[in-house]
């Protein structure tokens, strides 16, 4: 295969593996709530929904390993625990959420069937694709992603030229911060550390057989995927802003996306949106299940049986959790995100930074501080601790925005690098 063509196919595949349920339903509502400040929200959303996930792919290209390698400088116990938490969360929340969103938007409007039926059919197909993982790059990059992009661009284009023109005022107190935090709900930082390994391993079946060649391809594909995500996210947020006057203030995410599609595509809107949802959600679920099965397979000496069993377990969990409604799954996700997301972001950044600035001591110090200052953000959702956690957050810089870990972690990173003899050991 032509190398330039393979780069574009890998870029499309990477884009589609990131672009799942959350990525689809979040931006239009952000635009609705941000109004005239939509571009400020885009700047914040870019950080956690595009930049960090793409940096995770770059980190994978540098490490040429698995998710375990992201935290191995801290300690083997930490890295193993981190991997376990990441894969459990990925399998238990974002993967099933794709089935729930697919049912509510692509099945329920047409068929009066229970969500458990959708969930069963959905994850049986996910399992089939995961088992045939060697074809994941070609199938997703060649066929599925172009369809997703075309439908989205049609919606965005029509919205831009046919909007009512009455943009509502922003309801956000801090649009930039709200954009950053809403990016958490995409789970893309987690997807980056999980999916990155899928892409690296899948490329073993291509003409890029050396580490150097695969690393160069992944970096180029990452830029392609990042630009595509920016175009789509920005367009959907702008579209939500332009049509903000046509929705009630408390409209749900799914109602906003469905309404936007109907207003731009008319009677065919629901059909187009159904296809889009099914494709975007499905590719994300396949990526998560494949990445998790790869990790377990590596633990058991590349056992094919371990891969198949893990994929089957992931599918069963997906069937059970995916039968619940989207709102319930999102509510359950918030505490988990506040617990693991900051550590994931910091690990990604540390693995991208040149090695001379990231000794074992620096890894351990920064991760420890990140964990400590993230505890109040997690405890605020736990009954009996929320009052104390809220008080603690008031004393931490950026704590009120659930970003209290940012400044302490950065300061520890800088301070430890000021003492190179002690840090670089």
TIKOLMI-260774 format. One record per residue (C-alpha): residue number from 1; residue in three letters; x, z, y. Coordinates in pm, 1 decimal, padded with zeros to 6 digits, m for minus. Layout:
N
- NUM;ALA;X;Z;Y
...
end
This chain:
425
- 1;UNK;00000.0;00000.0;00000.0
- 2;UNK;00116.8;m00076.7;00354.8
- 3;UNK;00261.2;00244.0;00503.8
- 4;UNK;00085.7;00202.4;00839.4
- 5;UNK;m00245.0;00157.5;00660.8
- 6;UNK;m00179.5;00465.6;00448.1
- 7;UNK;m00107.7;00672.0;00760.5
- 8;UNK;m00444.9;00575.4;00905.9
- 9;UNK;m00623.2;00644.8;00578.1
- 10;UNK;m00455.7;00987.4;00556.8
- 11;UNK;m00550.4;01052.2;00919.9
- 12;UNK;m00914.9;00965.9;00851.4
- 13;UNK;m00911.9;01179.4;00537.8
- 14;UNK;m00766.1;01472.9;00729.0
- 15;UNK;m01026.5;01431.1;01001.8
- 16;UNK;m01312.6;01430.9;00752.9
- 17;UNK;m01181.0;01730.6;00560.4
- 18;UNK;m01181.5;01929.7;00885.8
- 19;UNK;m01512.2;01796.8;01006.6
- 20;UNK;m01773.0;01998.6;00819.0
- 21;UNK;m02093.6;02188.4;00883.5
- 22;UNK;m01969.3;02413.7;01162.2
- 23;UNK;m01790.3;02131.8;01339.7
- 24;UNK;m02110.6;01932.4;01345.9
- 25;UNK;m02362.6;02193.5;01459.3
- 26;UNK;m02148.2;02390.9;01706.3
- 27;UNK;m02046.1;02141.9;01982.8
- 28;UNK;m02393.3;02025.5;02099.9
- 29;UNK;m02508.5;02386.7;02146.9
- 30;UNK;m02186.9;02463.6;02333.9
- 31;UNK;m02268.8;02176.2;02567.1
- 32;UNK;m02626.1;02300.1;02610.3
- 33;UNK;m02510.3;02649.0;02709.0
- 34;UNK;m02213.6;02538.3;02921.1
- 35;UNK;m02401.5;02290.6;03139.2
- 36;UNK;m02178.7;02169.9;03422.7
- 37;UNK;m01887.2;02371.7;03283.5
- 38;UNK;m01879.9;02168.2;02961.6
- 39;UNK;m01524.3;02048.8;03021.5
- 40;UNK;m01397.1;02408.3;03052.8
- 41;UNK;m01558.9;02491.9;02719.4
- 42;UNK;m01391.8;02185.5;02569.8
- 43;UNK;m01049.9;02316.5;02678.1
- 44;UNK;m01110.7;02646.1;02500.6
- 45;UNK;m01265.1;02486.2;02193.8
- 46;UNK;m00966.3;02253.8;02159.0
- 47;UNK;m00731.8;02548.8;02104.7
- 48;UNK;m00900.0;02699.5;01799.3
- 49;UNK;m01085.0;02395.2;01665.1
- 50;UNK;m00814.4;02128.4;01703.5
- 51;UNK;m00469.1;02251.7;01808.3
- 52;UNK;m00435.7;02544.2;01566.1
- 53;UNK;m00572.8;02353.1;01262.9
- 54;UNK;m00345.8;02054.1;01327.1
- 55;UNK;m00049.2;02289.1;01370.7
- 56;UNK;m00138.6;02428.9;01028.0
- 57;UNK;m00093.9;02079.8;00885.3
- 58;UNK;00241.1;02047.7;01062.3
- 59;UNK;00342.6;02383.5;00914.7
- 60;UNK;00253.6;02257.2;00567.2
- 61;UNK;00462.7;01945.7;00629.5
- 62;UNK;00754.0;02170.6;00724.5
- 63;UNK;00714.2;02419.0;00438.6
- 64;UNK;00638.1;02159.6;00169.0
- 65;UNK;00476.5;02436.4;m00031.1
- 66;UNK;00149.2;02619.6;m00073.6
- 67;UNK;m00054.1;02872.3;00123.5
- 68;UNK;00165.3;03144.5;m00028.8
- 69;UNK;00463.9;03016.3;00169.7
- 70;UNK;00290.3;03091.6;00501.0
- 71;UNK;00332.1;03466.4;00457.0
- 72;UNK;00626.9;03499.8;00221.3
- 73;UNK;00860.2;03613.6;00502.1
- 74;UNK;00641.8;03919.0;00553.3
- 75;UNK;00648.8;04021.8;00187.0
- 76;UNK;00536.5;03889.1;m00151.9
- 77;UNK;00259.2;04149.3;m00169.0
- 78;UNK;00129.6;04057.0;00176.5
- 79;UNK;00139.8;03684.7;00102.7
- 80;UNK;m00043.8;03724.0;m00227.4
- 81;UNK;m00308.7;03943.2;m00063.5
- 82;UNK;m00344.7;03700.6;00226.5
- 83;UNK;m00388.6;03405.4;m00009.1
- 84;UNK;m00648.8;03595.4;m00208.7
- 85;UNK;m00849.3;03681.9;00104.0
- 86;UNK;m00829.0;03331.8;00248.4
- 87;UNK;m00947.3;03161.7;m00068.1
- 88;UNK;m01220.2;03418.4;m00133.3
- 89;UNK;m01351.3;03377.7;00223.3
- 90;UNK;m01324.9;02997.8;00209.4
- 91;UNK;m01508.9;02977.1;m00121.1
- 92;UNK;m01770.4;03239.7;m00031.1
- 93;UNK;m01861.7;03137.7;00326.3
- 94;UNK;m01767.9;02797.2;00475.7
- 95;UNK;m01799.4;02607.3;00148.3
- 96;UNK;m02152.7;02734.9;00063.9
- 97;UNK;m02250.0;02698.9;00430.7
- 98;UNK;m02205.1;02323.8;00396.3
- 99;UNK;m02470.4;02318.2;00124.4
- 100;UNK;m02709.5;02533.2;00330.6
- 101;UNK;m02671.6;02306.2;00635.2
- 102;UNK;m02716.9;01997.5;00418.6
- 103;UNK;m03042.0;02137.0;00278.8
- 104;UNK;m03187.9;02239.0;00615.2
- 105;UNK;m03101.1;01914.9;00792.3
- 106;UNK;m03079.5;01645.8;00525.7
- 107;UNK;m03317.8;01757.6;00250.4
- 108;UNK;m03582.7;01992.7;00385.7
- 109;UNK;m03722.0;01742.8;00642.5
- 110;UNK;m03800.2;01497.5;00360.6
- 111;UNK;m03859.0;01700.7;00044.8
- 112;UNK;m04043.1;02025.2;m00013.1
- 113;UNK;m03789.0;02153.3;m00261.9
- 114;UNK;m03625.9;02497.9;m00282.8
- 115;UNK;m03270.4;02531.5;m00147.3
- 116;UNK;m03138.6;02636.6;m00488.4
- 117;UNK;m03208.3;02285.3;m00622.7
- 118;UNK;m03011.1;02127.8;m00337.8
- 119;UNK;m02730.2;02376.7;m00390.2
- 120;UNK;m02706.0;02301.0;m00763.6
- 121;UNK;m02695.4;01923.2;m00721.0
- 122;UNK;m02457.9;01953.1;m00425.1
- 123;UNK;m02195.0;02164.4;m00601.0
- 124;UNK;m02213.7;01971.7;m00925.7
- 125;UNK;m02105.4;01668.2;m00722.0
- 126;UNK;m01838.2;01877.4;m00544.8
- 127;UNK;m01701.0;01977.7;m00885.6
- 128;UNK;m01689.8;01614.6;m01001.6
- 129;UNK;m01492.0;01509.8;m00691.5
- 130;UNK;m01258.7;01808.8;m00722.9
- 131;UNK;m01180.2;01723.9;m01084.8
- 132;UNK;m01097.2;01367.7;m00978.2
- 133;UNK;m00877.0;01496.6;m00698.0
- 134;UNK;m00607.8;01230.3;m00728.4
- 135;UNK;m00847.8;00986.2;m00560.9
- 136;UNK;m00944.9;01217.2;m00275.2
- 137;UNK;m00731.1;01049.5;m00009.1
- 138;UNK;m00850.4;00696.9;m00082.3
- 139;UNK;m01218.1;00776.1;m00132.5
- 140;UNK;m01255.9;00994.3;00174.7
- 141;UNK;m01027.0;00799.6;00404.8
- 142;UNK;m01157.0;00453.0;00316.5
- 143;UNK;m01529.9;00503.1;00285.3
- 144;UNK;m01676.7;00833.0;00405.5
- 145;UNK;m01500.8;00901.1;00735.8
- 146;UNK;m01566.7;00562.0;00901.5
- 147;UNK;m01939.5;00611.7;00839.6
- 148;UNK;m01928.6;00958.5;00996.2
- 149;UNK;m01737.1;00836.1;01301.1
- 150;UNK;m01966.6;00536.3;01360.1
- 151;UNK;m02286.1;00743.9;01350.3
- 152;UNK;m02141.1;01007.2;01583.7
- 153;UNK;m02012.1;00751.8;01832.1
- 154;UNK;m02355.8;00588.0;01843.2
- 155;UNK;m02518.8;00923.4;01924.2
- 156;UNK;m02256.9;01006.4;02188.5
- 157;UNK;m02268.8;00659.5;02346.2
- 158;UNK;m02646.4;00649.9;02375.8
- 159;UNK;m02650.8;01007.4;02508.6
- 160;UNK;m02401.8;00916.7;02780.7
- 161;UNK;m02600.9;00617.5;02905.7
- 162;UNK;m02956.3;00748.5;02862.1
- 163;UNK;m02935.3;01115.6;02959.1
- 164;UNK;m03201.8;01264.2;03190.5
- 165;UNK;m02925.6;01351.2;03437.6
- 166;UNK;m03053.7;01703.9;03501.0
- 167;UNK;m02769.7;01925.2;03376.8
- 168;UNK;m02857.2;02294.5;03360.1
- 169;UNK;m02631.8;02574.0;03497.6
- 170;UNK;m02393.0;02740.4;03255.0
- 171;UNK;m02511.0;03053.3;03072.5
- 172;UNK;m02152.5;03150.8;02981.5
- 173;UNK;m01975.8;03425.3;03177.5
- 174;UNK;m01637.7;03287.2;03074.5
- 175;UNK;m01671.4;02929.7;02941.4
- 176;UNK;m01304.9;02900.8;02842.8
- 177;UNK;m01306.5;03219.9;02632.1
- 178;UNK;m01643.9;03134.2;02480.5
- 179;UNK;m01504.4;02796.1;02379.8
- 180;UNK;m01208.9;02964.8;02208.6
- 181;UNK;m01426.6;03210.8;02016.9
- 182;UNK;m01680.7;02948.3;01914.0
- 183;UNK;m01390.1;02757.6;01763.5
- 184;UNK;m01351.1;03048.1;01519.0
- 185;UNK;m01685.8;02954.2;01363.9
- 186;UNK;m01549.9;02615.3;01257.7
- 187;UNK;m01318.6;02796.9;01009.7
- 188;UNK;m01069.6;02518.7;01081.8
- 189;UNK;m00762.9;02742.7;01099.8
- 190;UNK;m00847.6;02854.0;00747.1
- 191;UNK;m00925.3;02495.9;00650.3
- 192;UNK;m00586.6;02392.0;00787.0
- 193;UNK;m00387.5;02628.7;00567.4
- 194;UNK;m00602.6;02542.0;00265.7
- 195;UNK;m00652.1;02167.1;00314.4
- 196;UNK;m00291.3;02108.4;00418.3
- 197;UNK;m00175.2;02174.3;00065.1
- 198;UNK;m00441.1;01936.7;m00069.7
- 199;UNK;m00311.7;01653.5;00148.3
- 200;UNK;00052.7;01721.5;00057.5
- 201;UNK;m00019.9;01725.4;m00316.2
- 202;UNK;m00253.2;01424.5;m00299.3
- 203;UNK;00025.5;01222.2;m00140.7
- 204;UNK;00223.9;01264.8;m00460.6
- 205;UNK;00006.9;00982.8;m00592.3
- 206;UNK;00099.2;00748.0;m00308.7
- 207;UNK;00407.9;00547.7;m00222.0
- 208;UNK;00543.7;00837.6;m00014.1
- 209;UNK;00738.3;01011.5;m00287.0
- 210;UNK;01003.7;01202.7;m00091.9
- 211;UNK;00956.1;01523.2;00107.9
- 212;UNK;01085.1;01355.5;00424.8
- 213;UNK;00847.3;01061.1;00392.9
- 214;UNK;00546.9;01282.9;00323.7
- 215;UNK;00633.8;01509.5;00616.8
- 216;UNK;00654.5;01214.6;00855.4
- 217;UNK;00327.1;01071.7;00725.6
- 218;UNK;00145.3;01406.0;00759.0
- 219;UNK;00262.7;01452.1;01117.8
- 220;UNK;00142.1;01105.7;01218.8
- 221;UNK;m00185.1;01152.6;01032.9
- 222;UNK;m00225.1;01488.4;01206.9
- 223;UNK;m00208.0;01328.3;01550.9
- 224;UNK;m00465.8;01067.9;01445.6
- 225;UNK;m00699.8;01337.2;01313.8
- 226;UNK;m00647.5;01551.9;01624.6
- 227;UNK;m00735.0;01266.1;01858.4
- 228;UNK;m01043.7;01185.0;01652.0
- 229;UNK;m01159.3;01547.1;01659.7
- 230;UNK;m01104.7;01564.3;02037.0
- 231;UNK;m01308.0;01247.8;02089.7
- 232;UNK;m01597.9;01368.3;01875.2
- 233;UNK;m01600.5;01732.4;01989.2
- 234;UNK;m01573.1;01639.1;02354.6
- 235;UNK;m01842.6;01376.1;02317.4
- 236;UNK;m02086.0;01608.8;02139.6
- 237;UNK;m02030.3;01889.4;02391.1
- 238;UNK;m02082.7;01645.3;02678.8
- 239;UNK;m02396.6;01510.4;02510.4
- 240;UNK;m02538.4;01860.2;02473.5
- 241;UNK;m02469.3;01922.7;02841.6
- 242;UNK;m02630.0;01597.3;02955.7
- 243;UNK;m02948.2;01674.8;02759.5
- 244;UNK;m02947.6;02049.1;02836.7
- 245;UNK;m03269.8;02023.8;03038.1
- 246;UNK;m03461.7;01897.4;02733.8
- 247;UNK;m03409.8;02210.3;02522.5
- 248;UNK;m03530.1;02567.9;02548.2
- 249;UNK;m03255.0;02818.4;02623.0
- 250;UNK;m03268.8;02993.0;02283.3
- 251;UNK;m03280.4;02676.1;02071.1
- 252;UNK;m03088.9;02712.1;01744.4
- 253;UNK;m02779.6;02508.2;01669.6
- 254;UNK;m02959.8;02293.9;01415.3
- 255;UNK;m03255.0;02238.7;01652.5
- 256;UNK;m03018.7;02119.4;01925.7
- 257;UNK;m02834.1;01877.1;01699.9
- 258;UNK;m03157.7;01745.0;01549.5
- 259;UNK;m03319.8;01709.5;01891.5
- 260;UNK;m03017.1;01532.0;02035.5
- 261;UNK;m03018.5;01285.4;01747.9
- 262;UNK;m03391.1;01220.0;01781.1
- 263;UNK;m03367.6;01161.1;02157.0
- 264;UNK;m03075.3;00921.5;02124.1
- 265;UNK;m03161.3;00737.0;01803.4
- 266;UNK;m03541.3;00754.0;01815.5
- 267;UNK;m03736.9;00746.7;01489.9
- 268;UNK;m03422.5;00660.6;01296.2
- 269;UNK;m03244.7;00967.3;01432.4
- 270;UNK;m03340.8;01198.8;01150.2
- 271;UNK;m03228.2;00950.2;00885.9
- 272;UNK;m02892.1;00884.1;01050.5
- 273;UNK;m02836.1;01254.2;01103.3
- 274;UNK;m02920.5;01330.6;00741.4
- 275;UNK;m02653.9;01088.9;00617.5
- 276;UNK;m02403.5;01229.4;00865.7
- 277;UNK;m02465.6;01590.1;00765.0
- 278;UNK;m02441.1;01516.7;00394.0
- 279;UNK;m02109.0;01332.0;00433.8
- 280;UNK;m01944.4;01571.9;00678.4
- 281;UNK;m02041.1;01881.7;00482.6
- 282;UNK;m01958.2;01736.8;00142.4
- 283;UNK;m01602.1;01634.3;00228.6
- 284;UNK;m01526.3;01982.5;00360.9
- 285;UNK;m01658.7;02150.0;00045.7
- 286;UNK;m01449.2;01920.1;m00173.8
- 287;UNK;m01137.2;02006.5;00027.7
- 288;UNK;m01194.7;02381.7;m00000.7
- 289;UNK;m01264.1;02377.7;m00374.5
- 290;UNK;m00968.8;02147.5;m00443.2
- 291;UNK;m00730.8;02360.9;m00236.2
- 292;UNK;m00840.5;02682.4;m00407.4
- 293;UNK;m00810.2;02529.8;m00754.3
- 294;UNK;m00462.5;02398.4;m00667.8
- 295;UNK;m00347.4;02746.8;m00570.5
- 296;UNK;m00468.9;02907.6;m00893.1
- 297;UNK;m00325.8;02619.0;m01092.7
- 298;UNK;00016.2;02688.9;m00938.3
- 299;UNK;m00001.3;03056.0;m01035.7
- 300;UNK;m00066.1;02960.3;m01398.8
- 301;UNK;00225.3;02717.8;m01432.9
- 302;UNK;00029.6;02408.9;m01331.2
- 303;UNK;m00231.3;02466.5;m01599.1
- 304;UNK;m00501.4;02199.7;m01591.9
- 305;UNK;m00738.2;02443.4;m01759.3
- 306;UNK;m00685.0;02696.3;m01479.1
- 307;UNK;m00764.8;02423.4;m01226.1
- 308;UNK;m01089.4;02329.9;m01402.3
- 309;UNK;m01201.2;02691.2;m01446.6
- 310;UNK;m01130.2;02773.4;m01081.8
- 311;UNK;m01317.4;02467.0;m00960.5
- 312;UNK;m01612.6;02563.8;m01180.2
- 313;UNK;m01615.0;02922.9;m01047.6
- 314;UNK;m01600.9;02794.8;m00689.4
- 315;UNK;m01897.5;02568.9;m00763.3
- 316;UNK;m02098.9;02857.8;m00910.6
- 317;UNK;m02029.7;03077.4;m00606.3
- 318;UNK;m02126.1;02786.6;m00383.6
- 319;UNK;m02454.2;02741.4;m00568.4
- 320;UNK;m02548.1;03108.7;m00527.9
- 321;UNK;m02446.7;03161.6;m00163.3
- 322;UNK;m02547.9;02812.2;m00057.1
- 323;UNK;m02907.2;02883.3;m00152.3
- 324;UNK;m02938.1;03122.9;00146.9
- 325;UNK;m03026.1;03000.4;00496.7
- 326;UNK;m02760.6;02899.9;00748.8
- 327;UNK;m02830.5;03187.7;00988.0
- 328;UNK;m02767.0;03448.7;00719.3
- 329;UNK;m02437.3;03290.2;00614.8
- 330;UNK;m02317.7;03268.7;00978.0
- 331;UNK;m02402.9;03636.3;01038.2
- 332;UNK;m02207.6;03740.3;00730.3
- 333;UNK;m01911.4;03528.3;00841.1
- 334;UNK;m01846.8;03699.4;01176.8
- 335;UNK;m01684.8;04024.6;01052.7
- 336;UNK;m01470.6;03830.6;00804.9
- 337;UNK;m01353.8;03597.6;01080.1
- 338;UNK;m01257.5;03882.8;01310.3
- 339;UNK;m01054.2;04038.0;01029.4
- 340;UNK;m00858.6;03740.3;00896.3
- 341;UNK;m00863.4;03475.5;01170.7
- 342;UNK;m00607.8;03631.0;01410.9
- 343;UNK;m00357.7;03682.3;01127.5
- 344;UNK;m00413.2;03322.7;01013.3
- 345;UNK;m00350.8;03185.8;01363.3
- 346;UNK;m00032.5;03390.0;01406.1
- 347;UNK;00103.3;03284.3;01066.8
- 348;UNK;00042.7;02919.4;01155.3
- 349;UNK;00224.8;02955.0;01487.7
- 350;UNK;00518.2;03144.5;01335.3
- 351;UNK;00564.0;02876.2;01070.5
- 352;UNK;00570.3;02600.8;01333.0
- 353;UNK;00825.3;02773.3;01556.8
- 354;UNK;01194.3;02692.7;01479.8
- 355;UNK;01336.4;02923.7;01214.1
- 356;UNK;01596.7;03075.1;01448.5
- 357;UNK;01309.0;03248.7;01628.7
- 358;UNK;01125.2;03364.6;01316.2
- 359;UNK;01328.1;03601.5;01103.2
- 360;UNK;01168.2;03827.8;00844.8
- 361;UNK;01166.7;04117.4;01090.8
- 362;UNK;00988.0;03906.7;01351.5
- 363;UNK;00730.0;03793.2;01097.2
- 364;UNK;00666.8;04149.7;00986.9
- 365;UNK;00654.3;04294.5;01337.9
- 366;UNK;00422.9;04031.4;01484.4
- 367;UNK;00186.1;04030.1;01186.1
- 368;UNK;00166.6;04411.0;01182.3
- 369;UNK;00080.8;04426.6;01551.8
- 370;UNK;m00173.5;04144.2;01513.3
- 371;UNK;m00341.8;04332.4;01230.3
- 372;UNK;m00353.7;04663.4;01418.5
- 373;UNK;m00499.2;04516.9;01737.5
- 374;UNK;m00755.6;04314.1;01542.7
- 375;UNK;m00904.8;04623.0;01377.2
- 376;UNK;m01142.5;04708.7;01668.8
- 377;UNK;m01282.5;04352.2;01662.3
- 378;UNK;m01368.1;04400.9;01295.7
- 379;UNK;m01496.3;04760.1;01319.3
- 380;UNK;m01740.8;04675.7;01597.2
- 381;UNK;m01959.4;04511.9;01330.6
- 382;UNK;m01946.3;04812.2;01094.4
- 383;UNK;m02227.9;05065.8;01136.6
- 384;UNK;m02091.0;05404.7;01238.8
- 385;UNK;m01772.7;05258.1;01386.5
- 386;UNK;m01909.9;05014.1;01643.7
- 387;UNK;m01926.0;05266.6;01929.3
- 388;UNK;m01567.0;05384.5;01877.0
- 389;UNK;m01445.1;05024.8;01836.0
- 390;UNK;m01614.8;04916.5;02158.7
- 391;UNK;m01443.8;05201.1;02344.9
- 392;UNK;m01105.0;05106.6;02201.5
- 393;UNK;m01151.4;04742.0;02299.2
- 394;UNK;m01203.6;04853.5;02659.1
- 395;UNK;m00846.0;04985.2;02674.8
- 396;UNK;m00682.2;04672.0;02530.6
- 397;UNK;m00603.9;04368.6;02750.6
- 398;UNK;m00845.7;04086.9;02658.2
- 399;UNK;m01013.0;04332.0;02419.6
- 400;UNK;m01354.6;04273.5;02573.2
- 401;UNK;m01320.0;03907.0;02469.5
- 402;UNK;m01223.5;03993.2;02109.0
- 403;UNK;m00871.7;03865.4;02183.6
- 404;UNK;m00698.5;04199.7;02213.5
- 405;UNK;m00434.4;04095.9;01960.4
- 406;UNK;m00297.9;03805.7;02168.1
- 407;UNK;m00085.6;03982.4;02432.1
- 408;UNK;00058.9;04258.3;02204.8
- 409;UNK;00157.4;04002.3;01939.8
- 410;UNK;00324.0;03776.2;02195.0
- 411;UNK;00512.7;04068.1;02353.4
- 412;UNK;00644.4;04183.9;02014.6
- 413;UNK;00755.9;03828.2;01935.7
- 414;UNK;00946.2;03806.6;02266.5
- 415;UNK;01098.3;04155.1;02242.3
- 416;UNK;01224.4;04106.6;01887.3
- 417;UNK;01383.6;03777.5;01989.6
- 418;UNK;01569.5;03952.9;02270.1
- 419;UNK;01774.5;04130.7;02004.5
- 420;UNK;01897.2;03844.6;01784.3
- 421;UNK;02148.5;04050.4;01584.9
- 422;UNK;01882.9;04290.4;01469.7
- 423;UNK;01597.4;04039.4;01438.1
- 424;UNK;01777.8;03760.8;01254.9
- 425;UNK;01852.5;03957.9;00942.4
end
